[in-house]
Amino acid sequence: KLVVCYANSASNNNIYGKVGTVSGTSITYSTDYIASVSSNGTQLFDRACSMACGNGKVVVIMADRNGGTDFTARAGTIDPTANSGAGSITWGTAVTIASGQSDMSSSICYDSDKDRFVCVYANNGTSNLAKSCILSVSGNTITKSDANNTASGTDYANHITVIYVKEKQAYYLAFTNGTGEDPTQCHTGGGPPRGVVG
């Protein structure tokens, strides 16, 4: 099985999740399971969102650029056998990560050694600095800890990527040293790529 999350204008820019079943070189997807907080058509979850899976769970980071819910995280339980094997996602309650609606970027990874998710994010609410937090999931409930820990020093952060490398038991963070969330203007603010090991 695999899980995809997406947003588009046809779905009012809300975040949806689907379970995919792989057979040979084809993938059959389940129905959509809405993850964003509401179906308000004015919300803009079309950038700066990220997701990761681990231990039967999926956690999605949602960024509302229209000033509704800001940065939130939501956990879902994956049932791969529901709906005659098509699979399903049952979402829990969204948890606020950070406020702010511009210069948004996020990335999340799963730490299989500690069975937890680590999220790195930046927006105008963090003064464009990359912050990190630990997300632990029990059922569909997220517990947030070690929040707002600065990961980028004094550098602005955008286009964030964080991964967990099991062999090193370390987190690797990469980002561009600039602002501007529009992927067609990734050079806005200037500055070269940066990297951090944690």
Salt bridges, closest charged atoms under 4 A:
ASP32 OD1 - LYS18 NZ 3.50
ASP46 OD1 - ARG65 NH2 2.95
ASP111 OD2 - ARG116 NE 3.76
ASP113 OD1 - LYS166 NZ 2.79
ASP155 OD2 - ARG194 NE 3.05
GLU181 OE2 - ARG65 NH1 3.40
